[in-house]
């Protein structure tokens, strides 16, 4: 990582400020709606060439799956949405040609679901948090990482942003 930051002369603080500026710009454009911001970011990643247009469409569908408003709906739809999202991720993997950035973001969307064993031996899959920080921060991280480090930086930025977003979503429950 030292070679990366030395080669381009940027530090963590520089990237933090750039990511914050990009996130604020997108949230203004999305009028405060993190779901809309994530979809806009998927489009931006496609424009930058880090994901294909078809991958963008799959990521939007994955992001939309299981988006519900009430706790009862989350529990009821969680399992179904999880298998839908998992199936879309499996298809991306099976193509063999999916971009690393699309795979990172898709994997994060699958990881947003939480299976929990119940006392009767079955499992319940809870739908992702509707906070939307995981997808928003993963895609923002991919955009910022891509600006400075190409597709490798975009993939790494997506991972870091997704992990941070998942933590934020979990803390907001």
C-alpha positions in Angstrom: 0.0 0.0 0.0 2.9 2.4 0.6 3.9 2.2 -3.1 0.3 3.2 -4.0 0.2 6.3 -1.8 3.8 7.3 -2.5 3.3 6.9 -6.3 0.3 9.3 -6.4 1.2 11.4 -3.4 -2.0 11.0 -1.5 -2.7 10.2 2.1 -5.6 8.7 4.0 -6.8 12.2 4.9 -6.9 13.2 1.3 -9.0 10.2 0.4 -11.3 10.8 3.3 -12.0 14.4 2.2 -12.5 13.4 -1.4 -14.9 10.6 -0.4 -16.8 12.9 1.9 -17.1 15.6 -0.8 -18.3 13.0 -3.3 -20.8 11.5 -0.9 -22.2 14.9 0.0 -22.5 15.8 -3.7 -24.4 12.6 -4.4 -26.6 12.9 -1.4 -27.6 16.5 -2.6 -28.3 15.1 -6.1 -30.3 12.3 -4.6 -32.2 14.7 -2.3 -31.0 12.8 0.8 -32.2 9.4 -0.4 -29.4 6.8 0.1 -31.1 4.3 -2.2 -31.2 6.8 -5.0 -27.6 7.8 -4.3 -26.5 4.1 -4.6 -28.2 3.8 -8.0 -26.6 7.0 -9.2 -23.2 5.7 -8.0 -23.8 2.4 -9.9 -24.3 4.6 -13.0 -21.2 6.6 -12.3 -19.1 3.4 -12.0 -20.5 2.3 -15.4 -19.7 5.7 -16.9 -16.1 5.4 -15.6 -15.8 1.9 -17.2 -15.3 0.0 -13.9 -18.5 -2.0 -14.4 -20.5 -2.7 -17.6 -23.9 -1.4 -18.3 -25.4 -4.9 -17.8 -23.5 -5.3 -14.5 -25.0 -2.0 -13.4 -28.5 -3.3 -14.2 -27.8 -6.5 -12.1 -26.5 -4.4 -9.2 -29.5 -2.2 -9.2 -31.8 -5.2 -9.1 -29.8 -6.7 -6.3 -29.9 -3.4 -4.4 -33.7 -3.2 -4.9 -34.4 -6.8 -3.8 -35.8 -7.0 -0.3 -36.2 -3.3 0.1 -39.2 -3.1 2.5 -40.5 -0.7 5.1 -41.8 -2.7 8.0 -40.1 -5.2 10.3 -42.7 -7.9 9.5 -42.0 -7.5 5.8 -38.3 -7.7 6.4 -38.6 -11.1 8.1 -41.1 -12.4 5.6 -39.3 -11.2 2.5 -35.7 -11.7 3.8 -35.4 -15.3 2.8 -36.9 -14.8 -0.7 -34.9 -11.7 -1.4 -31.7 -13.4 -0.1 -32.1 -16.3 -2.6 -32.9 -13.8 -5.4 -29.8 -11.7 -4.7 -27.6 -14.8 -4.2 -28.8 -16.2 -7.5 -27.9 -12.9 -9.3 -24.4 -13.0 -7.7 -24.0 -16.6 -8.7 -24.8 -15.6 -12.3 -22.2 -12.9 -12.3 -19.7 -15.4 -11.0 -20.7 -18.0 -13.6 -20.2 -15.6 -16.5 -16.4 -15.6 -15.8 -16.1 -12.1 -17.3 -17.6 -10.0 -14.5 -15.5 -7.0 -13.4 -13.8 -7.2 -10.0 -15.7 -4.1 -9.0 -19.1 -5.6 -9.9 -18.2 -8.8 -8.0 -17.1 -6.8 -4.9 -20.3 -4.8 -4.8 -22.5 -7.8 -5.5 -20.8 -9.8 -2.8 -21.4 -7.0 -0.4 -25.1 -6.9 -1.3 -25.3 -10.7 -0.6 -23.5 -10.2 2.7 -26.1 -7.6 3.7 -28.5 -10.4 4.6 -28.4 -12.1 8.0 -29.3 -15.7 8.5 -30.2 -16.6 12.1 -30.9 -20.1 13.3 -34.1 -20.5 15.2 -34.9 -22.8 18.1 -36.7 -25.3 15.9 -33.6 -26.0 13.9 -34.6 -23.9 10.9 -33.1 -20.7 9.8 -34.6 -17.3 9.2 -32.9 -14.8 6.8 -33.5 -11.2 7.8 -33.6 -8.7 5.0 -30.9 -6.1 4.8 -31.2 -2.9 6.8 -33.0 -0.3 4.9 -30.5 2.3 6.0 -28.7 1.7 2.7 -25.3 2.7 4.0 -23.6 -0.5 2.8 -24.5 0.0 -0.8 -24.0 3.7 -0.8 -20.6 3.6 0.9 -19.4 0.6 -1.1 -20.2 2.3 -4.4 -18.8 5.7 -3.2 -15.6 3.9 -2.1 -15.4 2.3 -5.5 -15.8 5.6 -7.3 -13.2 7.3 -5.2 -10.8 4.4 -5.3 -11.2 4.2 -9.0 -10.3 7.9 -9.5 -6.9 7.3 -7.9 -6.2 3.6 -8.5 -8.0 2.5 -11.6 -10.1 -0.7 -11.5 -7.9 -2.2 -8.7 -8.4 0.9 -6.6 -12.2 0.8 -7.4 -12.4 -2.8 -6.2 -10.5 -2.1 -3.0 -12.5 1.1 -2.3 -15.7 -0.9 -2.8 -14.6 -3.5 -0.2 -13.6 -0.9 2.3 -16.7 1.2 1.8 -19.0 -1.8 2.0 -17.5 -3.0 5.3 -17.8 0.4 6.8 -21.4 0.7 5.5 -22.4 -2.7 6.9 -21.0 -1.6 10.3 -23.0 1.6 10.1 -26.2 -0.2 9.1 -25.8 -2.7 11.9 -25.1 0.1 14.5 -28.3 1.9 13.4 -30.6 -1.1 14.0 
